[in-house]
Structure formats: structure tokens, C-alpha cells
Amino acid sequence: MVDIKETLDVRGEVCPYPDVKSKRKVKKMNSGEVLQILVDYPLSAERIPETMKSLGHELISVEKKGDAEWEILVKIK
């Protein structure tokens, strides 16, 4: 079980807002903490994991929840 520290819910928003908000959020978090990002925009489900990895964070999972919703778990480095 992953200990989620913060949740960023950007459902209902389209790019680039989910990507930008997730970048801002991880800057405020401490190393070792886990961020849960909830999205319902397919492009965000692809772009956010790529962005988090490029920033050096660990992508724990990208899990589809329902028809058009994803949960992205990122461990802050």
C-alpha cells in the first residue's frame, strides 16, 4: 500500500493546465512523498507521467479508473 501524501484533482481540466499544476505541486513537496494525480483528459494521462519522469521523479503507477479517468502516482525525488 502506498502512503499518499497529497492529491491533485485536475479532472475536468484540459492541457496544459493539468501538466502545469502537477509541476507546481511537486515543487512544493518533499523528497519521498507520494502525489496522487487524478485526470480525465487522455492526453494528460500520457503527458504527466512523461513530465514527472523528465523532472527526475519516480512514476509508481498510471491506472485507468472507469471509462475516462486515470490515477497517476508519483514519488517525489
PDB file of N, CA, C and O in Angstrom:
ATOM      1  N   MET A   1       0.843  -1.192   0.000  1.00  0.00           N
ATOM      2  CA  MET A   1       0.000   0.000   0.000  1.00  0.00           C
ATOM      3  C   MET A   1       0.885   1.252   0.000  1.00  0.00           C
ATOM      4  O   MET A   1       1.837   1.359   0.774  1.00  0.00           O
ATOM      5  N   VAL A   2       0.557   2.167  -0.862  1.00  0.00           N
ATOM      6  CA  VAL A   2       1.317   3.410  -0.994  1.00  0.00           C
ATOM      7  C   VAL A   2       0.721   4.457  -0.063  1.00  0.00           C
ATOM      8  O   VAL A   2      -0.498   4.617   0.010  1.00  0.00           O
ATOM      9  N   ASP A   3       1.582   5.159   0.638  1.00  0.00           N
ATOM     10  CA  ASP A   3       1.143   6.217   1.548  1.00  0.00           C
ATOM     11  C   ASP A   3       1.075   7.533   0.776  1.00  0.00           C
ATOM     12  O   ASP A   3       2.089   8.200   0.571  1.00  0.00           O
ATOM     13  N   ILE A   4      -0.137   7.897   0.352  1.00  0.00           N
ATOM     14  CA  ILE A   4      -0.329   9.108  -0.447  1.00  0.00           C
ATOM     15  C   ILE A   4      -0.314  10.332   0.467  1.00  0.00           C
ATOM     16  O   ILE A   4      -1.090  10.416   1.419  1.00  0.00           O
ATOM     17  N   LYS A   5       0.573  11.273   0.168  1.00  0.00           N
ATOM     18  CA  LYS A   5       0.718  12.486   0.971  1.00  0.00           C
ATOM     19  C   LYS A   5      -0.242  13.583   0.503  1.00  0.00           C
ATOM     20  O   LYS A   5      -0.868  14.258   1.320  1.00  0.00           O
ATOM     21  N   GLU A   6      -0.350  13.753  -0.813  1.00  0.00           N
ATOM     22  CA  GLU A   6      -1.183  14.813  -1.385  1.00  0.00           C
ATOM     23  C   GLU A   6      -1.945  14.274  -2.591  1.00  0.00           C
ATOM     24  O   GLU A   6      -1.507  13.335  -3.256  1.00  0.00           O
ATOM     25  N   THR A   7      -3.096  14.892  -2.857  1.00  0.00           N
ATOM     26  CA  THR A   7      -3.881  14.558  -4.048  1.00  0.00           C
ATOM     27  C   THR A   7      -4.100  15.830  -4.855  1.00  0.00           C
ATOM     28  O   THR A   7      -4.487  16.867  -4.317  1.00  0.00           O
ATOM     29  N   LEU A   8      -3.846  15.728  -6.155  1.00  0.00           N
ATOM     30  CA  LEU A   8      -4.111  16.829  -7.081  1.00  0.00           C
ATOM     31  C   LEU A   8      -5.207  16.352  -8.019  1.00  0.00           C
ATOM     32  O   LEU A   8      -4.987  15.461  -8.838  1.00  0.00           O
ATOM     33  N   ASP A   9      -6.387  16.945  -7.897  1.00  0.00           N
ATOM     34  CA  ASP A   9      -7.538  16.551  -8.719  1.00  0.00           C
ATOM     35  C   ASP A   9      -7.703  17.571  -9.837  1.00  0.00           C
ATOM     36  O   ASP A   9      -8.165  18.689  -9.610  1.00  0.00           O
ATOM     37  N   VAL A  10      -7.322  17.174 -11.042  1.00  0.00           N
ATOM     38  CA  VAL A  10      -7.453  18.073 -12.195  1.00  0.00           C
ATOM     39  C   VAL A  10      -8.457  17.508 -13.203  1.00  0.00           C
ATOM     40  O   VAL A  10      -8.379  17.786 -14.400  1.00  0.00           O
ATOM     41  N   ARG A  11      -9.395  16.717 -12.699  1.00  0.00           N
ATOM     42  CA  ARG A  11     -10.464  16.219 -13.570  1.00  0.00           C
ATOM     43  C   ARG A  11     -11.297  17.402 -14.034  1.00  0.00           C
ATOM     44  O   ARG A  11     -11.568  18.328 -13.269  1.00  0.00           O
ATOM     45  N   GLY A  12     -11.701  17.359 -15.299  1.00  0.00           N
ATOM     46  CA  GLY A  12     -12.493  18.447 -15.862  1.00  0.00           C
ATOM     47  C   GLY A  12     -11.630  19.531 -16.495  1.00  0.00           C
ATOM     48  O   GLY A  12     -12.158  20.484 -17.066  1.00  0.00           O
ATOM     49  N   GLU A  13     -10.312  19.398 -16.403  1.00  0.00           N
ATOM     50  CA  GLU A  13      -9.408  20.386 -16.989  1.00  0.00           C
ATOM     51  C   GLU A  13      -8.657  19.764 -18.158  1.00  0.00           C
ATOM     52  O   GLU A  13      -8.369  18.567 -18.160  1.00  0.00           O
ATOM     53  N   VAL A  14      -8.345  20.596 -19.156  1.00  0.00           N
ATOM     54  CA  VAL A  14      -7.630  20.109 -20.339  1.00  0.00           C
ATOM     55  C   VAL A  14      -6.242  20.731 -20.400  1.00  0.00           C
ATOM     56  O   VAL A  14      -5.970  21.749 -19.762  1.00  0.00           O
ATOM     57  N   CYS A  15      -5.372  20.099 -21.178  1.00  0.00           N
ATOM     58  CA  CYS A  15      -3.999  20.593 -21.319  1.00  0.00           C
ATOM     59  C   CYS A  15      -3.999  22.051 -21.770  1.00  0.00           C
ATOM     60  O   CYS A  15      -4.832  22.454 -22.581  1.00  0.00           O
ATOM     61  N   PRO A  16      -3.080  22.825 -21.254  1.00  0.00           N
ATOM     62  CA  PRO A  16      -1.911  22.409 -20.497  1.00  0.00           C
ATOM     63  C   PRO A  16      -2.102  22.473 -18.973  1.00  0.00           C
ATOM     64  O   PRO A  16      -1.147  22.222 -18.237  1.00  0.00           O
ATOM     65  N   TYR A  17      -3.288  22.796 -18.486  1.00  0.00           N
ATOM     66  CA  TYR A  17      -3.481  23.040 -17.058  1.00  0.00           C
ATOM     67  C   TYR A  17      -3.114  21.870 -16.138  1.00  0.00           C
ATOM     68  O   TYR A  17      -2.421  22.098 -15.146  1.00  0.00           O
ATOM     69  N   PRO A  18      -3.542  20.628 -16.412  1.00  0.00           N
ATOM     70  CA  PRO A  18      -3.143  19.534 -15.516  1.00  0.00           C
ATOM     71  C   PRO A  18      -1.620  19.363 -15.434  1.00  0.00           C
ATOM     72  O   PRO A  18      -1.078  19.099 -14.361  1.00  0.00           O
ATOM     73  N   ASP A  19      -0.941  19.516 -16.569  1.00  0.00           N
ATOM     74  CA  ASP A  19       0.508  19.376 -16.617  1.00  0.00           C
ATOM     75  C   ASP A  19       1.188  20.487 -15.803  1.00  0.00           C
ATOM     76  O   ASP A  19       2.090  20.225 -15.007  1.00  0.00           O
ATOM     77  N   VAL A  20       0.748  21.700 -16.012  1.00  0.00           N
ATOM     78  CA  VAL A  20       1.321  22.855 -15.303  1.00  0.00           C
ATOM     79  C   VAL A  20       1.071  22.747 -13.802  1.00  0.00           C
ATOM     80  O   VAL A  20       1.975  22.981 -13.001  1.00  0.00           O
ATOM     81  N   LYS A  21      -0.154  22.394 -13.422  1.00  0.00           N
ATOM     82  CA  LYS A  21      -0.490  22.283 -11.994  1.00  0.00           C
ATOM     83  C   LYS A  21       0.284  21.165 -11.314  1.00  0.00           C
ATOM     84  O   LYS A  21       0.674  21.299 -10.154  1.00  0.00           O
ATOM     85  N   SER A  22       0.512  20.054 -12.027  1.00  0.00           N
ATOM     86  CA  SER A  22       1.265  18.952 -11.427  1.00  0.00           C
ATOM     87  C   SER A  22       2.726  19.355 -11.217  1.00  0.00           C
ATOM     88  O   SER A  22       3.331  18.981 -10.212  1.00  0.00           O
ATOM     89  N   LYS A  23       3.297  20.115 -12.157  1.00  0.00           N
ATOM     90  CA  LYS A  23       4.684  20.593 -11.996  1.00  0.00           C
ATOM     91  C   LYS A  23       4.795  21.517 -10.783  1.00  0.00           C
ATOM     92  O   LYS A  23       5.745  21.424 -10.005  1.00  0.00           O
ATOM     93  N   ARG A  24       3.821  22.403 -10.632  1.00  0.00           N
ATOM     94  CA  ARG A  24       3.823  23.326  -9.478  1.00  0.00           C
ATOM     95  C   ARG A  24       3.693  22.574  -8.158  1.00  0.00           C
ATOM     96  O   ARG A  24       4.345  22.908  -7.169  1.00  0.00           O
ATOM     97  N   LYS A  25       2.840  21.554  -8.163  1.00  0.00           N
ATOM     98  CA  LYS A  25       2.567  20.794  -6.943  1.00  0.00           C
ATOM     99  C   LYS A  25       3.809  20.052  -6.462  1.00  0.00           C
ATOM    100  O   LYS A  25       4.118  20.086  -5.270  1.00  0.00           O
ATOM    101  N   VAL A  26       4.529  19.383  -7.362  1.00  0.00           N
ATOM    102  CA  VAL A  26       5.689  18.602  -6.933  1.00  0.00           C
ATOM    103  C   VAL A  26       6.807  19.487  -6.391  1.00  0.00           C
ATOM    104  O   VAL A  26       7.603  19.045  -5.563  1.00  0.00           O
ATOM    105  N   LYS A  27       6.871  20.734  -6.856  1.00  0.00           N
ATOM    106  CA  LYS A  27       7.894  21.664  -6.346  1.00  0.00           C
ATOM    107  C   LYS A  27       7.686  21.972  -4.862  1.00  0.00           C
ATOM    108  O   LYS A  27       8.637  22.304  -4.153  1.00  0.00           O
ATOM    109  N   LYS A  28       6.444  21.862  -4.400  1.00  0.00           N
ATOM    110  CA  LYS A  28       6.103  22.189  -3.011  1.00  0.00           C
ATOM    111  C   LYS A  28       6.197  20.975  -2.087  1.00  0.00           C
ATOM    112  O   LYS A  28       6.011  21.096  -0.876  1.00  0.00           O
ATOM    113  N   MET A  29       6.485  19.809  -2.662  1.00  0.00           N
ATOM    114  CA  MET A  29       6.506  18.584  -1.867  1.00  0.00           C
ATOM    115  C   MET A  29       7.931  18.179  -1.513  1.00  0.00           C
ATOM    116  O   MET A  29       8.890  18.625  -2.143  1.00  0.00           O
ATOM    117  N   ASN A  30       8.057  17.333  -0.502  1.00  0.00           N
ATOM    118  CA  ASN A  30       9.359  16.872  -0.025  1.00  0.00           C
ATOM    119  C   ASN A  30       9.734  15.534  -0.636  1.00  0.00           C
ATOM    120  O   ASN A  30       8.869  14.761  -1.049  1.00  0.00           O
ATOM    121  N   SER A  31      11.017  15.274  -0.687  1.00  0.00           N
ATOM    122  CA  SER A  31      11.538  14.013  -1.209  1.00  0.00           C
ATOM    123  C   SER A  31      10.941  12.835  -0.442  1.00  0.00           C
ATOM    124  O   SER A  31      10.864  12.852   0.786  1.00  0.00           O
ATOM    125  N   GLY A  32      10.520  11.813  -1.189  1.00  0.00           N
ATOM    126  CA  GLY A  32       9.956  10.619  -0.579  1.00  0.00           C
ATOM    127  C   GLY A  32       8.442  10.628  -0.473  1.00  0.00           C
ATOM    128  O   GLY A  32       7.829   9.579  -0.279  1.00  0.00           O
ATOM    129  N   GLU A  33       7.830  11.802  -0.597  1.00  0.00           N
ATOM    130  CA  GLU A  33       6.367  11.889  -0.518  1.00  0.00           C
ATOM    131  C   GLU A  33       5.749  11.402  -1.827  1.00  0.00           C
ATOM    132  O   GLU A  33       6.378  11.447  -2.883  1.00  0.00           O
ATOM    133  N   VAL A  34       4.494  10.933  -1.732  1.00  0.00           N
ATOM    134  CA  VAL A  34       3.787  10.432  -2.904  1.00  0.00           C
ATOM    135  C   VAL A  34       2.625  11.357  -3.238  1.00  0.00           C
ATOM    136  O   VAL A  34       1.822  11.717  -2.377  1.00  0.00           O
ATOM    137  N   LEU A  35       2.560  11.734  -4.523  1.00  0.00           N
ATOM    138  CA  LEU A  35       1.480  12.577  -5.032  1.00  0.00           C
ATOM    139  C   LEU A  35       0.555  11.725  -5.890  1.00  0.00           C
ATOM    140  O   LEU A  35       0.997  10.994  -6.777  1.00  0.00           O
ATOM    141  N   GLN A  36      -0.733  11.838  -5.607  1.00  0.00           N
ATOM    142  CA  GLN A  36      -1.773  11.189  -6.415  1.00  0.00           C
ATOM    143  C   GLN A  36      -2.359  12.273  -7.321  1.00  0.00           C
ATOM    144  O   GLN A  36      -2.811  13.313  -6.841  1.00  0.00           O
ATOM    145  N   ILE A  37      -2.347  12.028  -8.623  1.00  0.00           N
ATOM    146  CA  ILE A  37      -2.906  12.979  -9.582  1.00  0.00           C
ATOM    147  C   ILE A  37      -4.087  12.301 -10.261  1.00  0.00           C
ATOM    148  O   ILE A  37      -3.951  11.208 -10.811  1.00  0.00           O
ATOM    149  N   LEU A  38      -5.242  12.951 -10.221  1.00  0.00           N
ATOM    150  CA  LEU A  38      -6.455  12.412 -10.840  1.00  0.00           C
ATOM    151  C   LEU A  38      -6.765  13.225 -12.093  1.00  0.00           C
ATOM    152  O   LEU A  38      -6.921  14.445 -12.025  1.00  0.00           O
ATOM    153  N   VAL A  39      -6.855  12.545 -13.243  1.00  0.00           N
ATOM    154  CA  VAL A  39      -7.132  13.222 -14.511  1.00  0.00           C
ATOM    155  C   VAL A  39      -8.232  12.496 -15.262  1.00  0.00           C
ATOM    156  O   VAL A  39      -8.464  11.305 -15.054  1.00  0.00           O
ATOM    157  N   ASP A  40      -8.909  13.232 -16.142  1.00  0.00           N
ATOM    158  CA  ASP A  40      -9.901  12.595 -17.011  1.00  0.00           C
ATOM    159  C   ASP A  40      -9.712  13.027 -18.462  1.00  0.00           C
ATOM    160  O   ASP A  40     -10.583  12.817 -19.306  1.00  0.00           O
ATOM    161  N   TYR A  41      -8.569  13.628 -18.734  1.00  0.00           N
ATOM    162  CA  TYR A  41      -8.231  14.051 -20.089  1.00  0.00           C
ATOM    163  C   TYR A  41      -7.140  13.116 -20.603  1.00  0.00           C
ATOM    164  O   TYR A  41      -6.038  13.107 -20.056  1.00  0.00           O
ATOM    165  N   PRO A  42      -7.426  12.321 -21.652  1.00  0.00           N
ATOM    166  CA  PRO A  42      -6.483  11.289 -22.103  1.00  0.00           C
ATOM    167  C   PRO A  42      -5.061  11.795 -22.366  1.00  0.00           C
ATOM    168  O   PRO A  42      -4.095  11.114 -22.023  1.00  0.00           O
ATOM    169  N   LEU A  43      -4.922  12.965 -22.964  1.00  0.00           N
ATOM    170  CA  LEU A  43      -3.589  13.480 -23.252  1.00  0.00           C
ATOM    171  C   LEU A  43      -2.814  13.754 -21.965  1.00  0.00           C
ATOM    172  O   LEU A  43      -1.600  13.554 -21.917  1.00  0.00           O
ATOM    173  N   SER A  44      -3.504  14.207 -20.927  1.00  0.00           N
ATOM    174  CA  SER A  44      -2.850  14.434 -19.631  1.00  0.00           C
ATOM    175  C   SER A  44      -2.353  13.132 -19.031  1.00  0.00           C
ATOM    176  O   SER A  44      -1.304  13.103 -18.388  1.00  0.00           O
ATOM    177  N   ALA A  45      -3.098  12.055 -19.234  1.00  0.00           N
ATOM    178  CA  ALA A  45      -2.707  10.742 -18.708  1.00  0.00           C
ATOM    179  C   ALA A  45      -1.414  10.252 -19.360  1.00  0.00           C
ATOM    180  O   ALA A  45      -0.701   9.424 -18.794  1.00  0.00           O
ATOM    181  N   GLU A  46      -1.116  10.775 -20.562  1.00  0.00           N
ATOM    182  CA  GLU A  46       0.134  10.434 -21.241  1.00  0.00           C
ATOM    183  C   GLU A  46       1.244  11.423 -20.893  1.00  0.00           C
ATOM    184  O   GLU A  46       2.381  11.026 -20.639  1.00  0.00           O
ATOM    185  N   ARG A  47       0.910  12.703 -20.882  1.00  0.00           N
ATOM    186  CA  ARG A  47       1.929  13.740 -20.722  1.00  0.00           C
ATOM    187  C   ARG A  47       2.463  13.874 -19.299  1.00  0.00           C
ATOM    188  O   ARG A  47       3.665  14.048 -19.100  1.00  0.00           O
ATOM    189  N   ILE A  48       1.578  13.793 -18.313  1.00  0.00           N
ATOM    190  CA  ILE A  48       2.018  13.988 -16.925  1.00  0.00           C
ATOM    191  C   ILE A  48       3.059  12.939 -16.503  1.00  0.00           C
ATOM    192  O   ILE A  48       4.081  13.309 -15.923  1.00  0.00           O
ATOM    193  N   PRO A  49       2.835  11.642 -16.773  1.00  0.00           N
ATOM    194  CA  PRO A  49       3.890  10.682 -16.402  1.00  0.00           C
ATOM    195  C   PRO A  49       5.231  10.980 -17.069  1.00  0.00           C
ATOM    196  O   PRO A  49       6.279  10.858 -16.434  1.00  0.00           O
ATOM    197  N   GLU A  50       5.206  11.369 -18.346  1.00  0.00           N
ATOM    198  CA  GLU A  50       6.442  11.709 -19.057  1.00  0.00           C
ATOM    199  C   GLU A  50       7.120  12.913 -18.410  1.00  0.00           C
ATOM    200  O   GLU A  50       8.340  12.931 -18.240  1.00  0.00           O
ATOM    201  N   THR A  51       6.328  13.911 -18.052  1.00  0.00           N
ATOM    202  CA  THR A  51       6.858  15.117 -17.412  1.00  0.00           C
ATOM    203  C   THR A  51       7.478  14.791 -16.064  1.00  0.00           C
ATOM    204  O   THR A  51       8.571  15.262 -15.747  1.00  0.00           O
ATOM    205  N   MET A  52       6.778  13.979 -15.265  1.00  0.00           N
ATOM    206  CA  MET A  52       7.292  13.641 -13.934  1.00  0.00           C
ATOM    207  C   MET A  52       8.625  12.893 -14.033  1.00  0.00           C
ATOM    208  O   MET A  52       9.546  13.149 -13.257  1.00  0.00           O
ATOM    209  N   LYS A  53       8.721  11.967 -14.994  1.00  0.00           N
ATOM    210  CA  LYS A  53       9.975  11.225 -15.179  1.00  0.00           C
ATOM    211  C   LYS A  53      11.090  12.161 -15.644  1.00  0.00           C
ATOM    212  O   LYS A  53      12.233  12.028 -15.207  1.00  0.00           O
ATOM    213  N   SER A  54      10.762  13.107 -16.527  1.00  0.00           N
ATOM    214  CA  SER A  54      11.782  14.039 -17.029  1.00  0.00           C
ATOM    215  C   SER A  54      12.276  14.971 -15.926  1.00  0.00           C
ATOM    216  O   SER A  54      13.392  15.487 -15.997  1.00  0.00           O
ATOM    217  N   LEU A  55      11.443  15.186 -14.905  1.00  0.00           N
ATOM    218  CA  LEU A  55      11.845  16.018 -13.761  1.00  0.00           C
ATOM    219  C   LEU A  55      12.621  15.205 -12.721  1.00  0.00           C
ATOM    220  O   LEU A  55      13.102  15.754 -11.730  1.00  0.00           O
ATOM    221  N   GLY A  56      12.740  13.890 -12.956  1.00  0.00           N
ATOM    222  CA  GLY A  56      13.527  13.044 -12.065  1.00  0.00           C
ATOM    223  C   GLY A  56      12.732  12.342 -10.990  1.00  0.00           C
ATOM    224  O   GLY A  56      13.311  11.690 -10.121  1.00  0.00           O
ATOM    225  N   HIS A  57      11.406  12.461 -11.031  1.00  0.00           N
ATOM    226  CA  HIS A  57      10.566  11.798 -10.032  1.00  0.00           C
ATOM    227  C   HIS A  57      10.283  10.361 -10.464  1.00  0.00           C
ATOM    228  O   HIS A  57      10.418  10.019 -11.638  1.00  0.00           O
ATOM    229  N   GLU A  58       9.892   9.530  -9.508  1.00  0.00           N
ATOM    230  CA  GLU A  58       9.609   8.119  -9.781  1.00  0.00           C
ATOM    231  C   GLU A  58       8.131   7.925 -10.062  1.00  0.00           C
ATOM    232  O   GLU A  58       7.283   8.264  -9.237  1.00  0.00           O
ATOM    233  N   LEU A  59       7.829   7.380 -11.226  1.00  0.00           N
ATOM    234  CA  LEU A  59       6.454   7.066 -11.573  1.00  0.00           C
ATOM    235  C   LEU A  59       6.103   5.720 -10.960  1.00  0.00           C
ATOM    236  O   LEU A  59       6.666   4.696 -11.347  1.00  0.00           O
ATOM    237  N   ILE A  60       5.181   5.714 -10.009  1.00  0.00           N
ATOM    238  CA  ILE A  60       4.781   4.467  -9.346  1.00  0.00           C
ATOM    239  C   ILE A  60       3.772   3.722 -10.212  1.00  0.00           C
ATOM    240  O   ILE A  60       3.915   2.524 -10.456  1.00  0.00           O
ATOM    241  N   SER A  61       2.747   4.445 -10.675  1.00  0.00           N
ATOM    242  CA  SER A  61       1.732   3.785 -11.496  1.00  0.00           C
ATOM    243  C   SER A  61       0.875   4.794 -12.246  1.00  0.00           C
ATOM    244  O   SER A  61       0.755   5.957 -11.860  1.00  0.00           O
ATOM    245  N   VAL A  62       0.284   4.304 -13.334  1.00  0.00           N
ATOM    246  CA  VAL A  62      -0.763   5.020 -14.061  1.00  0.00           C
ATOM    247  C   VAL A  62      -1.871   3.989 -14.221  1.00  0.00           C
ATOM    248  O   VAL A  62      -1.713   2.994 -14.928  1.00  0.00           O
ATOM    249  N   GLU A  63      -2.985   4.238 -13.558  1.00  0.00           N
ATOM    250  CA  GLU A  63      -4.054   3.245 -13.543  1.00  0.00           C
ATOM    251  C   GLU A  63      -5.348   3.857 -14.044  1.00  0.00           C
ATOM    252  O   GLU A  63      -5.785   4.901 -13.561  1.00  0.00           O
ATOM    253  N   LYS A  64      -5.954   3.197 -15.016  1.00  0.00           N
ATOM    254  CA  LYS A  64      -7.233   3.669 -15.540  1.00  0.00           C
ATOM    255  C   LYS A  64      -8.335   3.294 -14.559  1.00  0.00           C
ATOM    256  O   LYS A  64      -8.449   2.143 -14.137  1.00  0.00           O
ATOM    257  N   LYS A  65      -9.137   4.280 -14.208  1.00  0.00           N
ATOM    258  CA  LYS A  65     -10.246   4.080 -13.272  1.00  0.00           C
ATOM    259  C   LYS A  65     -11.534   4.428 -14.020  1.00  0.00           C
ATOM    260  O   LYS A  65     -11.814   5.607 -14.237  1.00  0.00           O
ATOM    261  N   GLY A  66     -12.306   3.448 -14.410  1.00  0.00           N
ATOM    262  CA  GLY A  66     -13.543   3.729 -15.133  1.00  0.00           C
ATOM    263  C   GLY A  66     -13.273   4.008 -16.604  1.00  0.00           C
ATOM    264  O   GLY A  66     -12.209   3.677 -17.126  1.00  0.00           O
ATOM    265  N   ASP A  67     -14.243   4.618 -17.260  1.00  0.00           N
ATOM    266  CA  ASP A  67     -14.176   4.836 -18.704  1.00  0.00           C
ATOM    267  C   ASP A  67     -13.134   5.863 -19.123  1.00  0.00           C
ATOM    268  O   ASP A  67     -12.377   5.629 -20.065  1.00  0.00           O
ATOM    269  N   ALA A  68     -13.089   6.993 -18.437  1.00  0.00           N
ATOM    270  CA  ALA A  68     -12.196   8.066 -18.869  1.00  0.00           C
ATOM    271  C   ALA A  68     -11.592   8.788 -17.675  1.00  0.00           C
ATOM    272  O   ALA A  68     -11.666  10.012 -17.565  1.00  0.00           O
ATOM    273  N   GLU A  69     -10.997   8.012 -16.791  1.00  0.00           N
ATOM    274  CA  GLU A  69     -10.374   8.611 -15.610  1.00  0.00           C
ATOM    275  C   GLU A  69      -9.123   7.815 -15.263  1.00  0.00           C
ATOM    276  O   GLU A  69      -9.114   6.586 -15.331  1.00  0.00           O
ATOM    277  N   TRP A  70      -8.067   8.535 -14.889  1.00  0.00           N
ATOM    278  CA  TRP A  70      -6.806   7.895 -14.552  1.00  0.00           C
ATOM    279  C   TRP A  70      -6.293   8.387 -13.211  1.00  0.00           C
ATOM    280  O   TRP A  70      -6.519   9.532 -12.818  1.00  0.00           O
ATOM    281  N   GLU A  71      -5.595   7.493 -12.516  1.00  0.00           N
ATOM    282  CA  GLU A  71      -4.904   7.840 -11.273  1.00  0.00           C
ATOM    283  C   GLU A  71      -3.408   7.657 -11.544  1.00  0.00           C
ATOM    284  O   GLU A  71      -2.958   6.579 -11.934  1.00  0.00           O
ATOM    285  N   ILE A  72      -2.655   8.733 -11.327  1.00  0.00           N
ATOM    286  CA  ILE A  72      -1.213   8.708 -11.532  1.00  0.00           C
ATOM    287  C   ILE A  72      -0.567   8.874 -10.159  1.00  0.00           C
ATOM    288  O   ILE A  72      -0.873   9.823  -9.438  1.00  0.00           O
ATOM    289  N   LEU A  73       0.323   7.954  -9.799  1.00  0.00           N
ATOM    290  CA  LEU A  73       1.034   8.041  -8.525  1.00  0.00           C
ATOM    291  C   LEU A  73       2.506   8.333  -8.798  1.00  0.00           C
ATOM    292  O   LEU A  73       3.160   7.632  -9.570  1.00  0.00           O
ATOM    293  N   VAL A  74       3.018   9.386  -8.147  1.00  0.00           N
ATOM    294  CA  VAL A  74       4.392   9.827  -8.366  1.00  0.00           C
ATOM    295  C   VAL A  74       5.095   9.965  -7.019  1.00  0.00           C
ATOM    296  O   VAL A  74       4.574  10.589  -6.094  1.00  0.00           O
ATOM    297  N   LYS A  75       6.286   9.375  -6.922  1.00  0.00           N
ATOM    298  CA  LYS A  75       7.103   9.536  -5.729  1.00  0.00           C
ATOM    299  C   LYS A  75       8.122  10.650  -5.984  1.00  0.00           C
ATOM    300  O   LYS A  75       8.889  10.613  -6.946  1.00  0.00           O
ATOM    301  N   ILE A  76       8.100  11.636  -5.093  1.00  0.00           N
ATOM    302  CA  ILE A  76       8.962  12.806  -5.255  1.00  0.00           C
ATOM    303  C   ILE A  76      10.406  12.437  -4.918  1.00  0.00           C
ATOM    304  O   ILE A  76      10.674  11.762  -3.924  1.00  0.00           O
ATOM    305  N   LYS A  77      11.322  12.888  -5.756  1.00  0.00           N
ATOM    306  CA  LYS A  77      12.768  12.638  -5.534  1.00  0.00           C
ATOM    307  C   LYS A  77      13.434  13.850  -4.921  1.00  0.00           C
ATOM    308  O   LYS A  77      14.638  13.828  -4.664  1.00  0.00           O
TER     309      LYS A  77
END
